Each structure stands twice: as structure tokens, then as C-alpha cells.
């Protein structure tokens, strides 16, 4: 019975909860010791499941329990249809928070009963997992793999990142061309205050001024900005996003550490990154931040914007489909991340390799089922199905599928436009020298 285990990504933080679903168990002759599970993508520490009893994700009409995320919704719908087509197969799917994955996957590998499909913990370098025999090479399990692989966009499969010793051990299912620091705002509040960041993106000074004016306009009823201060990682995300988009030569190295590509030195002490931190402190000193923001996590902060408690929030694209479902009457806008000045064209760097990196357990007895599943999900048809359900929260890899994510939602379309404008592929030493992956261990 194959099982899929993963960190399901859209749309909230699962830091202290075991989440996801577990249904469909595959029976193929004898039952294996470990339950198979499916995994999702990279860590996004500020996402949470929907809070409605039957919200849907994107434009799909399937229910989304508050314990599931958008990716879980896709997998559930897919596995249900897959079981109908293969009555002798059932699949157990379970999404776990990263702290659970950090325990369960290494332990399962050591004990020889890891899930058939999984995602490795973020603190385990891929090169080390390959060297220790955690995963099977997709070359050996997907028929005509080179032909399958050639259909992917350039830069997805890269030696030292997805490929090791001439074989592919990681299969990215979605694009990493996105970031979690868009400016999202209450359209009515913003219009009343006389600002239009969708047309004229804010500089830092304009952003600060807008937050101050909106706070005064709210007269205690609402504030200019709300922030998820209980998730300390978001402070780094704030500084990294605002700093990097205000310095054209700055990108991210391993661990999301800012680095100056011209000098090769870390950029923590550059004017851009210090300025981003000073901006946050200034907003605090101005009284423009919603009181109690330091005790809010991302889902709590996000939920208060449609409730009218704050005019602006800096978060990611997953807010768009979630607000559409949970607060259909809420009118909001999406704009670029504020930048230091108008002299800089904002850029946000992502590395090669895509997102949602999937592994197949080297000792799995059901590799052929995993191969069949990935052959579909990794196709244009499968990517379009993904986009229609997950929307812009977790963009599809194939350009042909990405347009399906926005549908007729103008704010979702604006998200795609912003990412196309600002996101650029960053250098990675592993591309030129795959052996550099050993340094990452």
C-alpha cells in the first residue's frame, strides 16, 4: 500500500499541528511496513489552512477542510480519480508540518520503512540524502525519462540540485518563481486615503506615509499595517524582500542569506537591508502597526484584513484565493513590494530547480505507482489541473498551465504580472560545479 507524506503548503502555518488527510491505501500483494504518503513543496512558514467549514481553493468546487491546504485539495481530488481508474490501488496521503517531517522521514529511512514518496526535511542537504541512499533515481522508474524530462522548462533539472552522479533524484512539481512579500490592501481604505499603489508602486517613504495616513483615517477602528510578529522568521522575510528588491546586485544564498553577487560577500550590513529594518521600526514608532501584531501568526494577521482591522499587509499570493473563498465581498488590491526609491528596478532572485521537490523512497515496493502518478502530474495536462485547483498560491511549472491559475480573477492575474516583472534566476555555485553541493552538507 503506497503512501505519500508531505508538508502541504497552501495557505497557512502548521507549526504545531499534524495536518492533512489520510485515505486510500494501496494493496499490492503483501502490505508494506510503512504507509505511503505524498509530499509537497518548500517551507513557507506563514501559510495556513482555510478557516471555513467548506472553503474551496482557487476555483475548484471540492470542499477544503480546515485541516487541509490547497495542495492537499489537489492530491485528494487526484487520488480519488486515480483510485477509480485503478480499483486495486488505494493511496494514503498525509500532510505534516516541517517539525514532524524532520523527525519522521530520517527515522523512517533509518528503520527501512519510510513513506514511498516524501520530501526531505529542509535541514538535510539533497546531496547528503542521495549519498546516504534515501531516494531512488527517477531515471530508473519513469519510462522514457529523458523524453519526459526534456519537456520541462529550462533550469528545472540541474546537476548538484536535482541531479547527482548523472541521475535525477528530485522531481520538482511546481515553479519557485514567486515570493511571499506582496503588498495586499483594503481597496476602499486605500482609495479613501488617496493612494493607488497598483498604478504607482510605493517607495519606502510613500509606504510609511500611507500607513500613517491610513491609521489616522481609521481613528482607532483600523490601522495602516498589520504584521505577523509571532512568526519571527517573517522579520527576516521582510528585511530580505524589501532589501533585495532595493538593491539590484543582491540575491539569496543557501539559507536565504542575502549576498552581493558582485563581491560574493553577505549583504546583511548593506544600506538596503539596514534600511528595511529601520523602516519597520519607523512604522512601529509612528503607531501605524496594528496593536498586538507581535503576538499574531500569519493566518491570524491575514484574517484581520478582510475584517477591516488593517489597511495593508505584506504577505504572499496564497492570500488571493483564500480571501476569495472566505471573504467573497472583500475588495482588495495587490501591488509590488515597496522599494527604497524609484531609481531601482525591483528584482527578486530565486534559484534553479523549481519547487515542491519530490522524492521516491529507495526501498519502496511501489515505485511503478509513484512513476505513474508523477508522469501525469508532471505533464502539461496535469500541471493545468494543478493550476485550476491551487490557483496562484503555488504556481505551476509549465507556462502553458500558469494562465489557468488566474482564470478571470484580476488580482490573481496581477500576481502573475508582478512575479513576471520582478523575479529573476539567481546564480548558484552548484550549477557550474556540482561538487559544490558537498559544501552545503
N, C-alpha and C positions, 0 to 999 in steps of 0.2 A: 504494500500500500504506500504509494508515494506521498510525500508531504512537502509543503512549501513553508518556509519560515522567513519572516522578513520584518523590517521596520517599515510600516505602511505610512506614507508620507503626508497625505493631504487631509485636512488642513490644520492640525494642532500639536501641541506638546504632549508627549506621552511619558514624560519623565518618570512618573511614579505609578504608572498603571500598565497592566498587561492588557493589550488590546488586539482586536482583530476578530476573525472568525475561523472556526474550525469545522469544516464539514466536508463531506465526500472523502472517503478513504479508499485508496486503491487496493484491490485484492488481486494479486498475481501469484497464483500458487501459494507458497508459504508466506506468511506475514512477516515482514522485516521487523527488526527490533526497534527501529526509530520511526517516528511518524514523519512523513514528508511534509514540507512546508514551503511557502513561496516568499521570496524576498523582494523588497523594493529598493528605493534609492538612497542617496547620501543623506546624512543627518541634516535636518532643518529644525533647529530647536525651538521654533516659535510657531509650530502648527498644531492644530487640534481637531478632533472630530466635530461634526456638526452637533448642535445642541437641540435641534428639533427632534421630535419622535420619528418623523419620516421625511427628512430632508433628502433632496437628491443632489447629485453633484454634476455640474455642467448642465447639459440639457437632458440628461437621461431621466427616465421616469421610474427607475428602480429605487426602492427605499434605501436610505443610508442610516443605519442605526448609529446612535451617538458613540458607539464603541468602534466605529469603522471610519476610515478615511476614504478619499476618492479612489485611491489605488485599490483599496480593498473592495470598493464597489465594482471596479472593473474586473478584478480577479473573480469575484463571486459570480458576476454575470457570465464571464467566460467559462469558468469551471462548470457551471450549471449546464451550459450548452455542450461543453466537451463531454460531460458525463452522458448526456442524452445520445450523443454520437458514438460513444464507447461504453455501452452498458456494463461491461466487465471491469470498468475502471472507476474508482472514486478517489478524490483528492482531498486531503486535509490541508486547509490553509489557515495560518495563524500569524497575525502581525504582532510584533513585540517591540517594546521600547528599547532604545540602544543599550541601556544598562543591563537589560535582560539578555540581549544578543551577545554582549561582552562576556556573559557567563555561559550561556547555553551552547553557543557554537564551538568555542575552544574545548569545552568539556565533552561535547558530542564527538568532536574529531578525535580527542584522546581516547575515548571509550569505544570508538568504532561504530557509533550509532547516531551520527549527525543527520540532520534532515537531508533529503535528497537534493533539495535546492535551497540555497541560503545566500545571505550576504554576510561578508566578514565584518567583524567589529572595526570601527574607524581607527582604533589604536593598533591594528595589526596590518603591517605593510603587505601589499599584494605579493611582492617578491618573496617575502618570508613564507607566506601561506603556500605559494607554489613550491618553494624549496622543500617544505615540510610535507608535501603531498596532500594538501587539503582538497584540491579541486581536480576535476577531470578536464582534459583538453577538449574544447568544442570541435576541433578538427577530427577527433576520433568518434564523435557521437552524432553530429549533424551531417546527414548525407550531402555530398557535393558542397562542402562547407566553403571552399574558396569561391565558388559561384555565389553562394548565399552572402558571404562577406563582402564581395565586390559591389553589391547593391547598396551598401551603407554609404552615407555621406563621408567625404574625406575627413580624416582626423579622428575618427571614432576608434579605430583599432590601431594602437601604437605600441611598438616594442618598448618594453620597460614599464608600460602602464596596463595594457590589456594582454600583451603578448610576451611570452618568455621562452627562450630557447627555441624560437621558431614556431611556437604553437600558441593558440589563443585560449586563455583560461578564464577570461572575463567577458561577458556579453552585456554591454550597455544597452538598455532598452529605451531610454529617453534622452533628450538633449539637456545639457547643462548650461545652455545659453540663456540664463536668467539670473536674477539676483533678488534678494529679499528686502530691498530698501527703496521701494517706490513711494512716492508721496500720494497718499489717498486722502480724500477730504469730503466733507459735507458740502454739497454743491450750493444749497440755499444759504448757508452761513457764509461761504466764500463770496458768493455773488453780492450779498448784502454788504459785505465789508469792502467791496470794490476791487477784488483781486481775481486774476484769471491765470493761474499757473499752467493750465493746459496749453494756453496760447503763448504765454511768456514765462518760461521756467524761472523759478525763484533763484536768485543768488542767496548766499547765506544771510546777508543783511536784510534782503527783502523777506526771506523766510522768518527771520526773527521779528521784523516789523509786523508781518501778517499775523504771527502768533500773538503779539502784544495787542494789536487792534481787535482781533477776534476774541481775545479774553475780555477786553473792555466791553466789547459788544455783547458778550454773554452775560455780563453783570452778575456773575456768580452762578448762572444757570448752566453755562458750559465754558470750556477753556480752549485756548488755541491749539494745544497739542496734548496728546496722551501717549504714554510710553510704558513698555513692559519691563520695568526696572527689576522685577523679581527674578528675571532670567538674565543673569549677569553677562552671559555671552552676547546679549543684544547690545551692550555698551560697545563691545569690540566691533560688532557688525555695523553699528552706527558710525564709529570712527573710520573703519575700513572703507565703507561705502562712500561717505562724504569726502574722506581724504583722497581716496584713489581716483574718484571722478573729478577731483580738482587738481590733479597732478598727472599730466599725460604720460609721464615716464614711470609711473608707479603701478605695480601689479601685485599679485599674490604668489607667495611661495608655499611650500608644504606647511600645513597647519594654519593656513590663511594669514601668514605673517606678511606684512607689506614689504615689498622690495623694490628698489630703484633699478630698473633694467639697464640703465646706462652705467651705473657704478658697481652693481652687484652687491650693494650694501642694503641692510634692512633700513626701512624708512620710518621707524617709529617716531623719530625726533625731527622729522621734516615739518615745515611750516603748515603743510596741508593737514597732517594728522593731528598736530597740536592744535591747529585752528578748529578742527572738527570737535575736539573735546571742549575747547573753550566756548564754542557755540552752544553746546549742550548745557554747560554751566551758566552761560548768559541767559538762556531760556528759563532755567531754574530761578535765577536771580530776578528776572523780570516778573516772575509769578505767572508765567504763561503755560506751565505744565499742570495738567490735571492733578489735584492733590491726591496723594496715595498711590501715584504711579509707581513708586519704588516697591510697592507690595503687590503689584499686578503682574501676572504672567501674560504671555502674548494673547491667548484666547480671551482672557478677561478684558484686556485693553481693547482688542478688536471688537468685542461685543458692545462696548460702550459707545462706539462711534455712531452706529445706527440709532442707538438710544438717545442720542443728542447730547452726550456728556462732553464731547470734544469735537473740534472742527477738523483736526488733522491727525494723521498717524503715519509713521514711516514703517511699512511692512511689505509683504510680498504679493505676488499675483494671485495666491490662493484666496485672498480676501474677496476677489471679484465674484467667483462662483458661489462662495459661501454667503456673502451678503445677498446675492440674487435669490438664493433659496430661503434664507432665514428672515430677510427683511425686504421683500419684493417692492415695497413702496418707497424705500430709501433711495434718494437720488444722490449719487456720489460721482466724483471725478477722479481721474488718475493722471499724474504728471511725473515728469522726470525728478530724480533726486536733486535737491538743492545743491548748487555748486558754489565754489568760493567767489567766482567772478564771471563776467560774461566773456572774459578773454580766453577761457579754456573750453575746449570741446570735450564734454564728459565722455569718458570711456570706462568700462568695467571689464576686467580681464577674467577669463575662465581658461582652464587648462584643457588639453586634449583628452579624449577618452569618453566623453558623454557622461550620463548619469544613470542611476538605477543599475549598478553593476551586479550582474547575476552570476552565481557560481553553481556548478553541479558537483555534488559530493563525489570524491574519487571512488569511494566504496559503495556508492548507490547501486541497488539492484534494478533501478528503473530509469536508467539513462535514456533509453529509447523514448520514454514518455516525455521526459524533460525536453529532449530534442524535438519531438513533435510539437510540443507547446511553443517552444521558442521559435520554431520555424514559422509559425503563424504570427505570433506577437511581434517578431522581428521583420515581418513583411510590410509592404505599404498598406495592404488591406488591414492587417492587424493594428498598425500604427494609427490608421484613420479611426478604427473602433475605439482605440485608447483615447484619442483626442476628443471624440464626441462625448465620452463619459467624463474624463478627467478635466477637460477644458484647458485653460491657460495655466492652471495651477502647477502642472507638471508637463512641460511641452514635449510633444512627440519629436522623434529624431528626424524623420523624413520631412523635407519641405512640403511634399505633396499632401502630407497629413496635417501640417500645422495650421493651415487655413480652416480646417474643420473645427479646430478648438474654439475659435472666436464666434463662429456662427453669425448671428445678426446682433450680437451684443457689442455696442460701440466701445464700451470701456475695455472689454476683452481684446477687441481689435487694437485699441490704443496701447495696451500692454505689449502686444506683439510688435507694434511700431517702435515703441521705446527701446525694447530689447534689441531690435534690429539696428537701431541708431547707435546704441552705446556699447554693446558687448563686442569684444574682440578676443581672438585667441591669443593667449599669452605664451611666452617661451616656456619650455620645460627641459631641463638638462637631460632627462631620460630619453628624449626624442633623438638627440644626437648620439648619446652614449647610454644605451640601455643598462650597462653595468652600473651606472649611477644609482639605479634603483636600490642597490645594496646599501648605499649611504642612508637611505630612508628607513632602514630597518631599526 
